[in-house]
Amino acid sequence: MMQQPGILWSLAGFLLVLGPLVFLHELGHYLVGRWCGVKADVFSIGFGREIIGWTDRRGTRWKISALPLGGYVQFAGDMSPTSKPNAQWLALPAAERNRTFQAKALWQRALVVLAGPLTNLLVALVILSGFTLAYGKLVVSPVVGAVSAGSAAQQAGVQVGDRIVALGGSKVDTFLDIKMTVAQHPGERLDMVVERAGKRLPLPITPTTRSDADRFGNVQKIGFIGIGPASVQVVRVGPVDAVIDGGRQMAGIVDMMVTGIGQIVTGKREVRELGGPIKIAKFSGEQLVSGWQPFVFFVALISINLGFINLLPIPVLDGGHLAFYLAEAVFRRPVSARGQEWAFRTGLALVVALMLIVTVNDVASLGLFGSGTARQLFGAKIFGG
């Protein structure tokens, strides 16, 4: 097992991951806002007290703030969390009011809000596509080349030469689809269909649970069925195919995230598997000392996470704003100020509660207090006792 990189490496990795990603996320909002004719008053990386900043010729205050856990762009006229017009906004001169966020058409406001998460997803797509273009596309057909003795696959009746065509209700295109689906469902029965001698056979299978540890000692419980592929190839591809493959990888990662959230909600996975800023910092440091390639791939993973999480329909997140705009488009009128205010309070409470849970998880994972303390704080069921 490799020695942990230490707090300085973790801090450096954390800043190198989140700093650029938060900047690019907010830059997406900012650039689309400018394109729509909205003036930006503040562009901040981090929250809280300003550490350093400057004001450009357009009147935008660019600054770095003390708490590096996010960022924001404050557009002109954005005087409340709900971005609703108020008396102060109505009192602005007409020319100035026309440059505010609230004065823009619904589609423009939605586009400004959507730009941040889409920028994060675009960053990840560029990284993943770049790796595929540089190193080639991994082609692994879903044909079984080996079956481990006593494995779940052998017990289910899988044979060498079988082509797995469906697993868990989804079509299988590559062996990587099999690996990802199995890994996410330890101990769960999966419907599997194999093609053998021209016939399709249903073979239900239940992956066993295996604990895998990386070289830093991080342990992850995954599903395992005990098969190997018949062939593995690396194929050189052009830019278009590289982007398509990058998109396929992104879709697989998002699907894994959705599945993981669903399993936590339904109790199939423990809440303590969720991680927050401390765990991100820990993993950032580990990937940073592992080399530039693992680190850049980790940046892509975090960028997908930022984009996906911000699209969730939770008030205070970008997805919450988009949900309000969708309601406004459907019902031809905005949600009432009171309704939005209550929704934002609820969303804020949810986000704060989630941050509290993941922070306790992070600290517990570092061994600063025992798992028994975590159970006392949040109860045995939450922490899988």
N, C-alpha and C positions, 0 to 999 in steps of 0.2 A: 504493500500500500504506500502510495506517495504521500509525503508530508504536506500538510495544509499550507497554502501559499502565504498566510499571514494577513494581518489587518490592513497593511499598507497596499498590498497587491489587490486585496478585495475592494478597498476604497477606490483605488485607481481604476480597477475594472468596472466598478459600479458607475463611476462618473463617465468613463469612456463609452459605456453602453447607453445609459439613460440620457446623458447630456445631449448627444447628437440626435437621438430618437425623439426626445421631447421637443428639441429645436425644430426638427423637420416636421413633426406633427403640427406644431403651432404655426410654422411657416406655411403649411398647406392652408390653414384657416386664413392667415394674413394675405397670401397672394391672391386667393380667390375673392377675399373681401375687397382687396384693391381693384381687382378686375370688375367687380360689381359696383365699384364706386363708393365703398364704405371706408371712412377714415378710421384708422386704428390709433387709439390714444396711448395704449401701453402694450408692449411685447415683453413678457417676463419669462425667464427660465428659472423655475423655483417659486416658492411662496414666501410670504413674510417680509422682513426688513430688507431693503435694497442694499446690496453690497457694492455694486458698481453699476453705472449706467450712463447713458448719453441720449440726447434728443436730436433726431434727424431733422432735415429741412421740411419734412411734411408734418412735423409736430408729434411724431410718434416717439414715446419714451422707451428705449431698449434697455433692459436691465437684467442683471443676475441677482437673484434673491437668496436669502439665507437657507431656506429649506429646499434641498434639491430633489423633491419627490414629484415633480410635475412642472407645469407651466400654464400660461394662459395668454390670450390676446384679448384685451378689453377694447371693443369697438366703440366709436363715438355714439353716445345716446344709450349705451348699455348700462343703465343706471340701477338695475335690479336683477336678481338672479333669474327672474322669469322673462327678462327682456321685453316687458310690456310697456307700451307708451304710458306716460304719466304726465302730471301737470308741468313738471320741470322740462320734459321733452317738448310738450306743446308750446312752451314759452320760448323755445329757440327760434331764431330768425329762419325764414323759409329756406334760404340757401344752405344754411348750416344743418337744418333738420333733414334736408334731402341727402346729406352725406352720412346719416346715421343708419345703424343696422335695422331699426324698426321701420324705417321708411321704405325699405326695399320690398320687392315682390316676394311672395311666399317661396317660389322656386329658387330665388336668389339666396334667401336666408337658409333654405335647406341645403343648397349647394355649398355655402360657406361652412356650415356645420359639418357636412359630410366630408369636406376636403381633408380634415385632419386625420381621421381614421384611414381614409383611402390612401393618403400619403404614406402612412406606416405600412400598409399592405403592399404598396408599390415598391417601397424600399426593400421589403422582404423578397418580393418577386425578382427584383434586380439582382439581389445577392444570390438567391437560389439558381436563377437562370445563368448567372455568371459562372457559378461553379460547374454547372452542367456543360456550358460552352467550353470552359477551360479544360475540364477533366473527362468529359464524356458522360453519356447517359447509361445508367446501370440497367441492363436488360436481364431479368430473371424470370423465366417462364414458370407458371404455376404447376409444373410437373414434379412429382415426388421422386427424388433420387436416392433417398435413404430414410429408413424408419428405425428408430431406436427401439431396442428390445425392452419390453415392459412399459413402453410409453403409452400415453393416452391415444395416440394415433394407431398404434398396433392393436390396442384393445378395441378401438372403434372399427377395425377391419381395413385400415388404409394399407395399400400395397405399393411397392416401388413401381413406377410407371403410371400411376394414377394421375390424372389431370384434375385439379380442384377447380371447379367452375363457379361455385357459389359457397359462401360462408356467412353465417349470421344474417341471412336474408339479403345479402348484397352480392352483386356479381364480382367475380375475382378475375382481374386482368393480369396481375403479376404476382410473383411469390411474396413481394413486399406487402401486398394487400393482406395476404394470409398472416404474415408476421405481425403486422400492426393490429389486425382484428383480434388475433389470439392474445397478444400482449395485454390488450385492454380488458379482457374478460376472463381473468383467472377464476377457476371454480364455477363458471357459468356454462350451462349447456348451450351449445351452438348447433344449429342445423347446417350440415355440410353436404354438398353434392359433388360427387366425383364422376369423372368420365373414364370408363374402363372398357376396352375392347368395343368401342362404339356405342356403349350403353351408359346411361346416367343412373347412378345409384345414390340413394340418400343414406348418409352415414352420420348420424348424430354423434357429437363429440363434446367432451367436457375437459377443457384445458386444466392441467394441474397448476398449482401456484408455486412459482420459483422466486427466490430472492436473489437478485443480481446486485453485486456491488462494483462500483467503478474504482479506479485506482486511488481516489481520494476517500474511499470508505462510504460513499453515499449509497444507501441500499434502496432498491425499488422492487416492489412485488409485481411480477408480471405473469401472464399466462404462458404455458409451454405445452406443446403437444408432441414434440420429439420427431420432427421430420426435417429433411434437408432438401435443397433444390437439386434438380438433375443437371443444370448448367447455369453458369454465371458469365455474362459478357459485358464488356464496357464498349459502347459504340459512340464514335464521334458524331456530333450533330451540328447543324447550322443554327443561326440565331433564332429563327422561327421555332424550330423544334425545341431549342433550349428554353424558350419562353413557355412553350406548352408544357414541357416537363416541369419547369419551375412552378407553374400554376397547379399542376397535378400534385406536387409536393405540398404546396400551400393548402390545397383542399384537404389532403390527408391530415395535416397538422390541425387544421380547424375542426375537422371531424373528430379527431382525438380529443380536442379540448371540449367540444360539445358532449361527447360521450362521458368524459371525466366529470363534468359538472352534473350531468344527469345521474351518474352513479353516486355522487356525493349527496345529491338531493334525495335519492331513493334509499340511501343507507348502505349501498353496496361497497362504497369506499369511505374511509374515515376523513373527517373534516381536517384532521391534522396533516393530511397530505397537501393542503393548500399552503402556499408560501407567499411571503411578502417581501418588503424591501431588504430585510436582513439576509434572507435566503438568496435573493437575487444578487446581492453583493458578494455573498460567499461563492455562488456558482460563477459569477463574473470573474472573480480572482482566479478560480480554478481553471477556467477556460483561457484566461489571459496567459497564465504560465504554461499552458499546454501548447501554445503556438497560435499564429495568426489565423490559420484556417478554422480550427475549432472555435476560436473567439468570434470570428466574423459570422460563422453559422449560428452561434448563440445569439448574436445581435439580431439575426433574421428571426429567430424564434421569439425573442422578446418583442420585436417589432410587430409580429403577427399577433402576439398577446395583447399589445397596446391597441392595435386596430380593432381586434375582435371585442375586447372588453368595452371599449368606448362606443361600440355600436349596440351594446345591450340597451334595451328600452328602460333604463333606470334614470329617473330625473337626477339632475346634476351632471350626468354624463352626456356626451354628444347624442347617443341613441335616445335619451329621454327627450331632448329637444326635437329630434326627428319624429318621435312618436306624437308629440304635440302638433307638429306641422302636418303630419298625416291626418290627424283628427280634424284639424282646421280645413284641410283640403276636402275631406269627406263630408263634413257637416256645414261647410261654407261659412264658418265663423270660428274665431279662435276660442280655445278653452278659457273659461273665466279666470280672472286674476286670482280669485280665491281658490279655485280648483288647482291652478298651477302652484300656488303658494304651498298648499297642503301636500301636493305631490312632491315638490322639492324638499319639503321638510322630511317627508317619509323617505325619499331617496337618500338624503344626507344622513339620516339615522341609519339606514341600511349600509351605506358605504363606511360610516364610522364603525359600526358593529363588525363589519367584515375586516376592516383594518385592525381592529383590536384582536380579533381571533387569529388572523395570520401573523400578527406580531408576536402573540403568545406562542403560536406554533414555531415561529422562527427562533425565539429565545430558547424554547424547550429543546429544539433540535440541536442547538449549540451546547446543550448540557449545562446551561447556567442555573437551571433549577430542574428538579426531577420531573418525570412524567406524572408522578403522584400529585405534585403541586398543580400541574395543568388540569388534572382530573378534578381536583378540589375547586378550581376556579370555574370550570365550565361543565362539569358533570361527566360521568363515566361514558355515557352513550356517545357524546360528541367525540371523545377521544378513543373510542373503540374498546373500552374496557369490558 
